[in-house]
Structures are given as C-alpha cells and as structure tokens.
C-alpha cells in the first residue's frame, strides 16, 4: 500500500464497540471508508461503518476476506488473539504494530519495557508460583495487589493483599493464570496523556487530563489536570519516549500516577482511550481523527486545546439523565447506540465545555 | 410515535449526499440510527448509515418498506416528488412538513409567502407567457432574471435579461417550464441565517455567515458576517418569523441580500444548508445535530458561536489540495467520500478556525 491512504481507501477496524464507532465517524470526515470486524452481532460501530463482518476471531476465511477488503488494519482493543494477529499481519499492515500489542497485553512485559526506558512504575515482581509470591510480598510489603499478567481490564483479574496471610486466597483468585505482584503507589491523583505518532515519526500529545475512577471504571476526565508546569512537560516527554521506543503508529493512552516524587506510569493502552474523549470538545482534531490520520499515513492534526472540558461517562442507568443533559448549555452528548443499560456498561459520555 | 425519539430509534433520510452523510453522523452521536433512501448507487451517506435503500422515488414497495423501518422521515433536499411525499406522509411523520416544501419548491409561492409576511424580496412577477414577460419587464425594468418556478438550483434554469430584446431567447431557455421574472437587487453582499425550530415551537438561530459564490456555487462562508448590529437582529428575527409562520420543525437556511435599505430575502431552503457547515467548527452543537434534535423531538442545542470561522467548499479538483490542507493548523477537513472529482462537484469542505 502507499504510505498515504487516498480518499475512498478502506480502514479495517478490529472491534465494533464505541471506540470503533467514533473511529469510523472520524474516518468518514477524511473521506475514508470503514470495515468493522466483531464477533458480536449488531456492534455499535456497525451503525456508522460501511461494512460489518460478524465472525469469531478464529474464522480464518472471514479474516482473509476482511483483510482482502481493506487497505490497513487497526483495532479498538488490545486483547486480540495472537493467532488472529499473525494471520492478519501476513496480509495487510496492522497499526499500531505488534511490539505495542506484545507490551500492553502482558503486565510483566509492560513493566519491564517501561523500567527499561528509565521510567518509574509501581514496584512489581513476577509471581510464577506461591513461593515467588511470598518472596515478593516480603520485598514489596503490603498492601499490594496481585494481577493476572494478561486480559485484565476495569478491575477484573485483580486481588488486593492487605496482609501476607491473604496470599493464598489471592493466588486462588487468579485461577492458575500467570500473575505479577504490584506494590501500592502513594499517589495524589491520576492523569493520562493521549499521544500520537505518525508514520514519519512525528509525535503529538494532547494536554494531560485528570481521571477519576469509581468501581474500577473511569468516571470523569477533567482538563486541565492538576500538574506542576514541570510535570506537564515530564508527562509529554515520557509519552513521546514510549511511542518512539515502540516505533508506534497511532494514538496511545498513557496513564500516570501523580506523586510527590514525580510521575509513575500506571499502564499504557495502544489505542484511542476513554480518557481522551474530551478532545471531541476542545480541539480542532480529536483523538479519533488523530488515530485515523496516523494509521492512514496522513500528517498528524492540531491537538491544541482551546477550552476547559469535563468528560463524564454515562454508565448504566446514567443514560436516563440524557433528557436533562440535552437541555444543558455547553454539554456535548455522545451516545453509543447500545441496547440495554446494564450496570457498569458504558452507554455514552458527555463533554461539558467551560469557555475561558 | 412519541414526541421524543429514544436512543435506538431510526431516522429515515431522503437523499444520501453529503448533507445526509453529515446528518447520519450527527444522529449517531445522539444514539439514533439512520436509514438512507436514495435512487443512486453507493450514496455518500451510505458509508455512515446503518441501512441504505437504493430505489427510485416512484417505487411504492420500497417507499413503504422504508417508512415501515423508520420512526420519522426527514430529507436533505427539497425537490422530492410530490407523489413520493404523499405516500410517505400517510405512513410516518415527515419533518420539516409539507408547507415548507410547498413554499420552497416554487419560487412564486415562496416570494408570495415571504412578501405576505411583510418581508422584502427582489421585485418579481409571475410570467405565464410572453405577454406577461413583456409586461413584467416594462414594470421591473432591466437587468432582470428569468427563472423557472421549480427545480432550479446552483444557477441552473435561469436566464439573464439585460435588455427587453432578449426576452424571447430567455423564455426559450425555460423550455416551456413555468417561470417568474425577478428584478436585480443592488446588494453589497449576501449572508445567510441557519435557523432551527423544535417540535415545541422553540427557535434558535446561529450567527449569520457571509457567503461568496462563484459560477453560481457557494465558495466560502465567513463568520462573523459584515452586518450592522441592527441588521444582525433583523436577520435573526425575520428567520424566526419564517419558521413560525410555517410551523416549521428542523433546520432552515435563509439567504439574505444586504442592501443599504435593509435585508432582502433571497431564498429559503428547508434543510441543513451548505452555508451552515461552519457550525461544525465554532459551536457546541452543529446544524446537523440541531436538525436531528428538532426532527427527533429533542430540545434544541446550544448554537452559540465560540470562534471565527471561514468555511471553504472543495469543488472539483480543489480536493487535490487536501494533502496541503491536512498539514495546516486549525483547518478541519470534511470529505464526502465521493468518487471522481468532476468540475463543479462538491467534494468536501474545510473550516478554518480563527481563535480570539
């Protein structure tokens, strides 16, 4: 393929949730078409994509047909099965590339990668077995948190250990999955940097946003984040360091803990990120278009922030507040076209714009 | 149907061009789904709509199936055949309603309606035949312009008459279609007001934009428009008067000539309007979402303007400038997903944002 996708070219998106939905809309603004691949029926992205394939991740014929029909492949979530990626990668460019996925799919690899770059993370130890867990607890101390190395998200696959006697129960909760132990970080708040890198290596970062979670799910992101001027620069520089080290192409979410001793990297997500939804309200080019620009080989857009914004997720029956929110001035509504508003399900988000 | 469409409801859009495309994207933000009806294959709106029907305007079975599948029907252009509307209207609500279409589909009806409201228009006369044309020219004088009463757009179906001797040739150009004669208006510039009215009768207007045409096609819209403060208010009030008189639901484009003796209404378009594309860059809620909110029975959104904007259409091979435009700061790109860049074809637009 040519390095720069021309209007009419097709972007394949693995995963048809709300991130794929907003990516598809952004692609349409650039004259690009989207083909969404998702194992589930009626994915939210399908409402705004030209083509949808509904097939499991191990359906080789469907994957080949999908790859044949697109010019480049990207994804909205990082836990795509390895065999799926092996096949797709042999057929069409996959962006961001495998290195970013390998790093972000495994908490141990991720921590090793980050500390290898000289960045700070929570203290951590590989925990292949009970003996290793006891040793790790002795070194890191309690409280600590045991996490599966793979497939953890939104607080699942995690067990807190408040005292060493809880080690056995915590390990049982991992269900035999490989795990790591992480020490607690004494942070004041969490921020994230949404960073992008283009095919030519240019890097652009949005202003850091300040995140508040509840029950392990992001609730709000507030711009600007509380950061000392030096920390703002630190956050942007470390994000750039990560993207360059991975020869990354696309948008990445980098979650950081703010502590009195500096910034500590919590985790990275090789995709557009919930904490970047505010960019739809405060920037000329939002994170979704930025990601499409990057994977399509376009120059990155202007991510400068022009307004203060509070992004709030609408979780479960929060969506019942939409009639009231629709009447509020300076509230931008984004609903995801999902059916039932189950508890914990992300149904949409709003951006409250605070103009200076 | 309930007055307020709930998430998951379906909006039927007649016409699948760029306006339908951007309406469909706006609907997705509100959790609504779209079904586009267009006689042409591969309409631009089809790339971002859940369902597309490709069928002619007189295919009764296709129209019935379309109406069955949607909750409300709207349109992106005003020249829908009468029989099509008769059928659809008997099956589902059509918004904006028939009165607005009847007025805007016929230049004579439109002028009679506007002058009946006490608004100023260009001088005009009904021209059923040659004798009427000669009489009209004697009254209105030259230069004047002969226009077909129906189906005229972008400068087609029009003949200038610089002196009375050209009357016969001008009438021949009408090809037997009913026509009206309009006197020239000595205006300094043209502005348009994008106005919206909801189902409960609330009215909201965007700031007037200043339009520049070339070869009968809109080239740029600039915000703010050059208007005296009193004229700004006049423009907004007369737009509201028009919408109220039509019991209108949806967004309307009202084109006005600015003259030393006040504002003169050029024409109205009962739909989202090219001169309102700037709202994508300068407002919390753009004209497309505003139209969807109105036809879906939602409260109108905040159309206050937060930036100066210059909207420029990309016509024909203007689209070759996209690589350069993609590198410019504060330029928002909107491409329509059309194939060949034929001369005069609207391929996209850009919004240049000028922040204060």
HADDOCK unambig.tbl for C-alpha pairs under 7 A between the chains (distance, minus, plus):
assign (segid A and resid 7 and name CA) (segid B and resid 337 and name CA) 6.62 0.50 0.50
assign (segid A and resid 8 and name CA) (segid B and resid 337 and name CA) 6.09 0.50 0.50
assign (segid A and resid 25 and name CA) (segid B and resid 25 and name CA) 6.57 0.50 0.50
assign (segid A and resid 29 and name CA) (segid B and resid 333 and name CA) 6.61 0.50 0.50
assign (segid A and resid 29 and name CA) (segid B and resid 334 and name CA) 4.59 0.50 0.50
assign (segid A and resid 29 and name CA) (segid B and resid 335 and name CA) 5.34 0.50 0.50
assign (segid A and resid 30 and name CA) (segid B and resid 333 and name CA) 6.56 0.50 0.50
assign (segid A and resid 30 and name CA) (segid B and resid 334 and name CA) 5.94 0.50 0.50
assign (segid A and resid 30 and name CA) (segid B and resid 335 and name CA) 5.26 0.50 0.50
assign (segid A and resid 31 and name CA) (segid B and resid 335 and name CA) 4.66 0.50 0.50
assign (segid A and resid 31 and name CA) (segid B and resid 336 and name CA) 5.63 0.50 0.50
assign (segid A and resid 31 and name CA) (segid B and resid 337 and name CA) 4.41 0.50 0.50
assign (segid A and resid 32 and name CA) (segid B and resid 337 and name CA) 6.68 0.50 0.50
assign (segid A and resid 33 and name CA) (segid B and resid 47 and name CA) 6.46 0.50 0.50
assign (segid A and resid 46 and name CA) (segid B and resid 50 and name CA) 6.60 0.50 0.50
assign (segid A and resid 47 and name CA) (segid B and resid 33 and name CA) 6.47 0.50 0.50
assign (segid A and resid 47 and name CA) (segid B and resid 48 and name CA) 6.91 0.50 0.50
assign (segid A and resid 47 and name CA) (segid B and resid 49 and name CA) 5.86 0.50 0.50
assign (segid A and resid 47 and name CA) (segid B and resid 50 and name CA) 4.25 0.50 0.50
assign (segid A and resid 48 and name CA) (segid B and resid 47 and name CA) 6.88 0.50 0.50
assign (segid A and resid 48 and name CA) (segid B and resid 48 and name CA) 3.90 0.50 0.50
assign (segid A and resid 48 and name CA) (segid B and resid 49 and name CA) 5.13 0.50 0.50
assign (segid A and resid 48 and name CA) (segid B and resid 50 and name CA) 6.01 0.50 0.50
assign (segid A and resid 49 and name CA) (segid B and resid 47 and name CA) 5.85 0.50 0.50
assign (segid A and resid 49 and name CA) (segid B and resid 48 and name CA) 5.14 0.50 0.50
assign (segid A and resid 50 and name CA) (segid B and resid 46 and name CA) 6.59 0.50 0.50
assign (segid A and resid 50 and name CA) (segid B and resid 47 and name CA) 4.25 0.50 0.50
assign (segid A and resid 50 and name CA) (segid B and resid 48 and name CA) 6.00 0.50 0.50
assign (segid A and resid 284 and name CA) (segid B and resid 330 and name CA) 6.00 0.50 0.50
assign (segid A and resid 284 and name CA) (segid B and resid 332 and name CA) 6.31 0.50 0.50
assign (segid A and resid 299 and name CA) (segid B and resid 326 and name CA) 6.54 0.50 0.50
assign (segid A and resid 299 and name CA) (segid B and resid 327 and name CA) 6.11 0.50 0.50
assign (segid A and resid 301 and name CA) (segid B and resid 327 and name CA) 6.97 0.50 0.50
assign (segid A and resid 302 and name CA) (segid B and resid 329 and name CA) 5.59 0.50 0.50
assign (segid A and resid 302 and name CA) (segid B and resid 330 and name CA) 6.52 0.50 0.50
assign (segid A and resid 326 and name CA) (segid B and resid 299 and name CA) 6.53 0.50 0.50
assign (segid A and resid 327 and name CA) (segid B and resid 299 and name CA) 6.08 0.50 0.50
assign (segid A and resid 327 and name CA) (segid B and resid 301 and name CA) 6.99 0.50 0.50
assign (segid A and resid 329 and name CA) (segid B and resid 302 and name CA) 5.57 0.50 0.50
assign (segid A and resid 330 and name CA) (segid B and resid 284 and name CA) 6.01 0.50 0.50
assign (segid A and resid 330 and name CA) (segid B and resid 302 and name CA) 6.50 0.50 0.50
assign (segid A and resid 332 and name CA) (segid B and resid 284 and name CA) 6.30 0.50 0.50
assign (segid A and resid 333 and name CA) (segid B and resid 29 and name CA) 6.62 0.50 0.50
assign (segid A and resid 333 and name CA) (segid B and resid 30 and name CA) 6.55 0.50 0.50
assign (segid A and resid 334 and name CA) (segid B and resid 29 and name CA) 4.59 0.50 0.50
assign (segid A and resid 334 and name CA) (segid B and resid 30 and name CA) 5.93 0.50 0.50
assign (segid A and resid 335 and name CA) (segid B and resid 29 and name CA) 5.34 0.50 0.50
assign (segid A and resid 335 and name CA) (segid B and resid 30 and name CA) 5.25 0.50 0.50
assign (segid A and resid 335 and name CA) (segid B and resid 31 and name CA) 4.65 0.50 0.50
assign (segid A and resid 336 and name CA) (segid B and resid 31 and name CA) 5.63 0.50 0.50
assign (segid A and resid 337 and name CA) (segid B and resid 7 and name CA) 6.63 0.50 0.50
assign (segid A and resid 337 and name CA) (segid B and resid 8 and name CA) 6.07 0.50 0.50
assign (segid A and resid 337 and name CA) (segid B and resid 31 and name CA) 4.43 0.50 0.50
assign (segid A and resid 337 and name CA) (segid B and resid 32 and name CA) 6.69 0.50 0.50
